[in-house]
Amino acid sequence: MNNKQLNQLFSVIKTILAIFIAMIVAFMIILIVSEEPLTALNAFLLGPFSSTRRIGNLIENTIPLIYVGLGVCILWATGKRTLSGEGCYYFGGLMAATVSIKMIALHGYKSTVFSMIVVFFVCGLMALLPMIVNLKYNTDAFVVSLLFNYVIFYVGNFIFSKFLMDITSTSSGSYPLPKDSFLPVLIPGTKVNANLIVALLAIVVVWFFLYKTKWGYRIRLVGLNPSYARYIGINVFAVCILAQFIGGGISGFGGGMEMFGRNPRFSWFSLTNMGWDGIMVATLAKYKPQYIIFSAFFLGYVRTGADIMNRSSDVASEIVMIIQAIMILFIGANAFLAGTQQKLRVKYSAKER
């Protein structure tokens, strides 16, 4: 076993152990705080699969996580850690609603397709600013993108209050989205719609782009060694800009598609935190798009189970925050299993000699 295979093996083992430890800690907390721990555990573990509607909720919670996870896979592929997906997801939902409501000349799927094209390009362009500032002035890309998200939110809040707010409605939100722009439902009795198919196709497209195209190779090479990439003639600036444009566009695309699936009106009055969720999903998937479906499904499962447990027992749904924190702690800890990995590396190196 060479070093590459050993690193891949331990990467998988670390992820599995981190999930296992997090779940064990959560179970222990439930046993301590709940007066009916078995009921709570049953709701948490089996609740998401107990009915068609709950399975639908599980899938509905998984779909947006796929988009933001894929967005982070590309946003971070060049080694530039930005949080642009957070603002782009919010603004993608806002732009989709704005275009759909205001473009009354378009109807049905034409309205949806046109809205999503606008969303992708607008959000892609928005994700460029933090990266341009970073590359030009050597600022901290993460901090700049974090602060820029609040600029995006307040700009979006102005657009919403000025052009979209329905003051005649008793429910807070925008004017209703055209009903003929909604995506077709796939599972009756749920809100699972064609967005699921688009999300699965997005996984394939992102994987193909990163691993089967020259631009994807350049993006990954810049992430591995920017100095070498620059030495062999790759335009690092252009590659970083491209990665941010595509990653921001995908994140915004996820927010836009959410409008045409589960939301009759735009009613996001704060940032959604989906950018942080995208980092969680991408971290669990080791930033590989082909594994995003599994990490997104797991996080969607945990959140759906926690919500069901909250409604059917005396345990709060915030237990999911503990699970997430422990998983990230162990996955991100370089020292976790480092000693064992080094011993095996020495052992296999000695055998090869």
N, C-alpha and C positions, 0 to 999 in steps of 0.2 A: 504494500500500500504506500503510494507516494504522498508527499506533503499536501498536494491539492486534494486528493481523495480524503485524507485524514481531516483536513480543515472542513470539507463539506460534510463529513460524517458528524463531526463535533458541532457544527452549526445546527444540524437537524436535532441532535441530542440535546443541545442547550435550549432550543425552542420548545421541544417536547417537555423537558424537565421544568422549564419556567411555567408552562401552562399547567402542568401537574401540580407543582408547588402552590401556584396561585389558587387553583381550585380547592386544594386541601385546606389552605388557610381560610378560604371562603366558607367551606363546609364547617370548619371548626367554629367560626364566628356565628354561623347560623345555629349550631348546636348550643352555643352559649347564650345567645340573646333571645332565641325563640322559645315560646312555651309549647309550640307544636312543631318541633324541628323536622319530623318526618313529613308532615304536610308541606312545610316550606321547601324541603329538598325535593319532594316529588313534583311540586309546582315548578321549581327552578329547572330540574333536569328533564322532566318529561312533558311539562306544560306546552312547550313550543310545538310538540307533535301530537297533541291531544285532540285536535279538531282541524277541519279544513281551514277555518278562519284563522286559527293560530299559526298554522303552517304558512298561510298567506302573509301573516304579519312578519314571520321570520324571513320570508323571501323579500318582502317589501323593505325590511330593515337592512337586508344584505346588499340590495342593488346600489343605493347611493355610496356605500362603502367601497364598492368595486371601482367606481369612477374616481373617487378621491385617492384611493390606494394606487391606482394606475397613474394618476397625476403626479403623485409624489415619486413614484418609480422613475419618471422622466425628469421631474424637477430636480431631483437629487442625483441623477445619474452622472452629472459632470463634477460632482463633489461640492457643488454650491448648495448649501442647506438654506432653502428659503421656505417661507410659510405663505407663499402666494396663493396656494390652493384654497386657503380659508376665505380670502376676499373674493376670489374668482367664483367659488361655489355660490356664495351669496349673490354676487352681481349677475351670475348666470341665470339664477331664478328670476331676478328682477327684470333682466333684459328679455327673457323669454315671455314673461307676462306682459311687458310693455309692448313688444312687437306684436304679440298675438292680439292684444286688446285694440291697439291703434291701427293695425293694418287691416281695416275692415274689408278691403278689396279682395283679400285672400281668404279662402275658406278650406276647411277640412285639412287633409294631410299637407296641402301646399302651405298653409299657414304654419303648421308645425315644422316642416322642413326648412322653410325660410327663416323662421325664428331661431332654429338651432344653428344654422349657418352663421347668422349674425352673432349669436351667443359665443360660438367657438372663436371667431376672429376678434371680437371685442375683448373677451376675457384673455385670449392669448396676448393681445397687445398690452393689456393692463399688467400682465405678469412680467413684462419686459422692464418696466421702470426700475424696480429694486435691483435687478441684475445689471442694468446699464450704470446705475449709480455705484454699484459695487465694483464693476470692472474699470470704470473711469476714475473713481476717487478712492478705491481701496477701502470702502466702508464694510461694515459687518452686514452681509447679505441677509442673515436671519433677522437681525434687529430692524433693518430698513423695511423688509417685507412685513414684519409684524406691525410696525407703525403705519405702514401704507395701507394695511387692511382697514384701519380705522378711518383713513381718508376715503377709501372706497365705500365704507358703510355710510358715512355722513353724506357723501355725494348721492349714494343710492337712496338714502332717506329723504333727501331733497326731491329727487325725481319722483319718488313714491307719493310724497305729500303734495307735490305740485301737479302731477299729471295722472296719478292712478287711484288716489284715495276716493273711495265711494262714500261720500258723506250722507247719502240717503239710506244706507244700509244700517241695520241694527248690529250687524257683526263687523268687527274691525277687519279691514283689509281693502284690497283693491276692488275695482269693478270685476264682475265675474268673467272668467276666461271663456271664450267661445266653446260651447259644448262639442262642436264638431272637430275641434282641434285635439281632443283627448285621445290618448292611445287606446287601442282595442284591448279589452280584458281577456286574459288567457285562462284564468281559473275562476269560474263562476262562484259568487259568494265572497270574493276577495277583491282587493285592488291590484293584484298582480297583473301587469299588462305587458305590452310589447317592449317596454323598457328593459325587461329581463333579457330578451333576445339581443337587443342592441348592446347591453352591457357585456354579455358573453362574447359578442363579436368584437367589442372594444378590446377585450383581453387578447384575442388572437391578433388583432391589428397591431397593438402595442408590442407584443412579443415579436411579431414579424419585423416591425420597424427597428427595434433595438438589436435584434440578433441576425437579421437577414438582409439588412441594407447598409450601404456604406456610411450613410449619415448616422445610423444607429451605432455602428462600429466606432465612428469618430467620437460620438458622445461618450461611449463607455471608455474609450481610450483616454479622453481628456479627464474623465473621472479617476482613472487608475494612475495616470502619470501626465499631468499637464505640461511639464517641462519637456518630456520626450515627444509628446504630441506637437508641441510648438517647434521642436528641433527638426522633425520630419516634414514640416511645412503645413501642418493643420492650423487653420485660423481658429484659435481658441475662443476669441471673442464671438465670432459668428456661430460657433458650435454651442456655446453657452446661451446665446440669444435664442437659437433654434429650440433648444431643450426647454427653456422657460416658456416660449410661445406655445409649444405643443402641450406641455404639462399644464399650463394655466388654462389652455383651451379645453382640455379634457376635464379638468376640475369644474370649469364653468358649464361645460356640456352636461355634466351630471346634475348640477343645480337646475339647469333649464329643463331637462327631461323630467325632473321631479315635479315640475309645474304641470306637465301634461299627463300626469299619472294619478297623483293623490291629492292635489290641491286645486279646488275649484276657484280659489282666489289666492293672490299673493299676500301673505300675512306674516312675513318674517320681519320682526321688529328689532332684531339684534343679529349679530353674527351667529352662525349656526354651530360653530366649533367643529365643523366637518373637516376642516384643514388639519386639526389635531388628530381627528379620527383617521384621516388618511395616513398620517405618519405612523400611527399605531398599526394599521393594516399592512403598510409597506414594510415596517420593521419585522412583523411576524412572518411576512413572506420573503424576508431577506432581500427585498428590493428586486425580486424577480417576478415579472408580470404573470408568468404561468402558474404561480402559487397564490396569486391574489384572491382567486375564487375561494380557496380554502380558508385563508385568514379572514376574509370578509364574512364568510359564512359562519365561522366560529364566533367572531365578535357579534354578529347579528343574532346568533343563537343565545349567547350569554345575555345580551340586552333584552331579548324577547323573554327569556326565562326569568330574568330579574323583574321585569315589568309584571309578568303573570304572578310571580311570587309576592310582589308588593300588593297586588289586588286580592290575593286569596289567602294571605297569611299575615303574620305580625312582623315580617322582616322587610325593611325598606329596600327599594331598588338601588340605592346608592352602593350596595354591596359590589356592584359591577365596577365601580371606580377603584375599589380595593384590588379586584382581580386584575384590572388593567395596569395599575401602578406596579404590582408585584411582577407581572410578566415583563414589563419594560425594564424594571430594575435588574432582573436576572439576565435577560437577553442582551441588554446593553453593558453588563458588567464584564469587562475584559478578563478579569481575574477568575470568573466563574468557570471551573473545570480546567483552568489554564495549566495547573500542575499536572493533572492526569494526561492532558493532551501533549505536553512537552515530554513526559516519560515515554508515551507511545511513539512519539516522533523519534526520540533517541533509540528506542528499541528497534524500530523498523529500519532506521539508518544503519544500525550495527549489523542487522541481518543482510542488508544489501551489500555490505562490504565483504 
